[in-house]
Amino acid sequence: MNIVSIKNLNITFKQHGNLVHAVRNISLDLSEGESLGIVGESGSGKSVTFLSLLGLINSPNVIINADKLEIGGVDLLINKKKHLSKVRGKIASMVFQDPMTSFDPLFSIGYQIVETILTHKNINKKDAFNESVNLLKKVEIQNPEKVINYYPHQLSGGMLQRAMIAMALSCEPKLLIADEPTTALDVTVQAQILQLIKDLQIENNMSLIMITHDLGVIAETVDRVIVMYGGQIMENSNVYEIFDNPNHPYTKALIDSIPGQKPGKRKLKEITQSERDSWYASN
Amino acid sequence: MKTVLELNKITKHFDINKGIKNIFSNKNEKFIAVDNVNLKLQEKKVLGLVGESGSGKSTCGLIAMRLLKPSYGNIILENNDITSLKNHELKSYRKKMQIIFQDSYSSLNPMMTLAQIVIEPFIIHNVHNFNERQELAKELLNKVGLNKTYHNRYPHELSGGERQRVSIARALALKPKILIADEPTSALDVCVKAQVINLLHDLQEEMGLSILFISHELNVLRSLADSISVMYRGRIVEEGGTEIIFNNAKHPYTKSLLEAIPSLNPHNRKRREFISSDEIEMNIPKFSINDVKVNNKSDKEQQLIQINENHYVEGVLS
């Protein structure tokens, strides 16, 4: 069964009377337990696509059109608001890029996780608290009983990201969407968080969508990759194919522009404007 | 080879018991951010300083710029000790040394246009007349790849990569010899990162810059740096040529950093073992006297053992 099914999704922003097409005719399917990587540079529409899936962008200036927009069997095109609370948390949850700004600084980590659990589950506060401690244990936080009373500013970026993952997992979602979960973290912590996400995905039998601009993260974590550029899908194939045998020149350029692949001081591959124009026209 | 900038046994303490709570207590605890660090930046070379967050690498950069005063130690800029100079005395040295910060958004004045931002150093140092300044600003912005249409824009109108270019243009305005780059690429995405790295690469060759490049990404340093110093908990634990560090790292911390670089080959996926800080302290490499190639006194003082030409490691001699 497909957990996500999108057909011909278009997202347009109205800006100063102009229309900006952020996402153009995107179609994708994700089956249960599968992990999918979305890769592309900033502005390629990768985040917007999945924010729209959870109804996290709704302003009068956004127009979302699709032939099909389904998540966990819930059709988001009809009667959207009512369905969204069913989807968020239980079917899909999201981990954001910047853990420092994603938590409310006025409440303790524990309070915020308990709040999430109480919103979705019919249990009392004490059980929810115990469950939060278990969740923190699950994301490998040392001393969860102590950390649960900490405020966001008392934790490091890596710890906060773990806490956010714990919060995302609190309602046992079928799909975890991770939007650049490691971009704000340093290398060793990044490797730890990626390994944690991968372990949890297998343990809970979740689907995973990993949105990132870093092909290194993609190579480490997912089975299938979608390469996006200018709001369109450039390439969609399995992870081995992408690295061994990239089809689209944009994919090739993305791989070549990663520093430090070869020894010695050298210049890196830059994507020129004419290359950009040619890809845009060819699609 | 000429050394243009030298940090000599720099130590920096921060008081941690400040604040109302401790106003009456006599406790005077200190956090040692930088602990007896020696760094030498050679002329026209790029020195990479790498370490995790909190390792003291940025503090080193700020101390080198004299934006922070070290607790102990000397900063030597082209044979002049600038450690205890007063601000007005420092001004002439500031021309020789400039810094690029990590967050380009908060380091550019939002009320100024790009041209004004680049002209500001000329005004502060009172060089050139009005027309020359305009002309030079145009030239500088061109050099970093921002054409005429950008001159009257404001920082918020630019993307992250473009803003970082403005920071670079501003830093180069006074034709410095030394550039300190404090994680200039870590907030940028892959394509833009490649552009900024290439730009620094070209400018370094063109202007003969010496760059202290501070970063937590070893793979960025591989394409840019001539040599690398690895910092851990305020100390330098390993130092050497870039490829020596990549191929022949000896210190457990350096190894763990190398291990954490994501591989670009999905066939090579493996579970990683993460080494704790206790394990790092316990596994400080041991060398016998025979391993040590050259062993002069000054190296002993800084606790680094020279095990090869251009390769120094923190270790225990047995």
Boltz contact constraints between the chains, C-beta under 6 A:
constraints:
  - contact:
      token1: [A, 41]
      token2: [B, 189]
      max_distance: 6.0
  - contact:
      token1: [A, 41]
      token2: [B, 191]
      max_distance: 6.0
  - contact:
      token1: [A, 42]
      token2: [B, 189]
      max_distance: 6.0
  - contact:
      token1: [A, 186]
      token2: [B, 52]
      max_distance: 6.0
  - contact:
      token1: [A, 186]
      token2: [B, 53]
      max_distance: 6.0
  - contact:
      token1: [A, 186]
      token2: [B, 216]
      max_distance: 6.0
  - contact:
      token1: [A, 187]
      token2: [B, 216]
      max_distance: 6.0
  - contact:
      token1: [A, 187]
      token2: [B, 260]
      max_distance: 6.0
  - contact:
      token1: [A, 188]
      token2: [B, 260]
      max_distance: 6.0
  - contact:
      token1: [A, 191]
      token2: [B, 260]
      max_distance: 6.0
  - contact:
      token1: [A, 191]
      token2: [B, 272]
      max_distance: 6.0
  - contact:
      token1: [A, 192]
      token2: [B, 274]
      max_distance: 6.0
  - contact:
      token1: [A, 213]
      token2: [B, 189]
      max_distance: 6.0
  - contact:
      token1: [A, 213]
      token2: [B, 190]
      max_distance: 6.0
  - contact:
      token1: [A, 216]
      token2: [B, 262]
      max_distance: 6.0
  - contact:
      token1: [A, 216]
      token2: [B, 264]
      max_distance: 6.0
  - contact:
      token1: [A, 219]
      token2: [B, 264]
      max_distance: 6.0
  - contact:
      token1: [A, 219]
      token2: [B, 266]
      max_distance: 6.0
  - contact:
      token1: [A, 220]
      token2: [B, 262]
      max_distance: 6.0
  - contact:
      token1: [A, 239]
      token2: [B, 266]
      max_distance: 6.0
  - contact:
      token1: [A, 240]
      token2: [B, 266]
      max_distance: 6.0
  - contact:
      token1: [A, 243]
      token2: [B, 266]
      max_distance: 6.0
  - contact:
      token1: [A, 257]
      token2: [B, 190]
      max_distance: 6.0
  - contact:
      token1: [A, 257]
      token2: [B, 191]
      max_distance: 6.0
  - contact:
      token1: [A, 257]
      token2: [B, 194]
      max_distance: 6.0
  - contact:
      token1: [A, 259]
      token2: [B, 197]
      max_distance: 6.0
  - contact:
      token1: [A, 259]
      token2: [B, 219]
      max_distance: 6.0
  - contact:
      token1: [A, 259]
      token2: [B, 220]
      max_distance: 6.0
  - contact:
      token1: [A, 259]
      token2: [B, 223]
      max_distance: 6.0
  - contact:
      token1: [A, 260]
      token2: [B, 219]
      max_distance: 6.0
  - contact:
      token1: [A, 260]
      token2: [B, 222]
      max_distance: 6.0
  - contact:
      token1: [A, 260]
      token2: [B, 223]
      max_distance: 6.0
  - contact:
      token1: [A, 263]
      token2: [B, 243]
      max_distance: 6.0
  - contact:
      token1: [A, 266]
      token2: [B, 223]
      max_distance: 6.0
  - contact:
      token1: [A, 267]
      token2: [B, 198]
      max_distance: 6.0
  - contact:
      token1: [A, 267]
      token2: [B, 201]
      max_distance: 6.0
  - contact:
      token1: [A, 268]
      token2: [B, 194]
      max_distance: 6.0
  - contact:
      token1: [A, 268]
      token2: [B, 197]
      max_distance: 6.0
  - contact:
      token1: [A, 268]
      token2: [B, 198]
      max_distance: 6.0
  - contact:
      token1: [A, 270]
      token2: [B, 194]
      max_distance: 6.0
  - contact:
      token1: [A, 270]
      token2: [B, 195]
      max_distance: 6.0
  - contact:
      token1: [A, 270]
      token2: [B, 198]
      max_distance: 6.0
  - contact:
      token1: [A, 271]
      token2: [B, 191]
      max_distance: 6.0
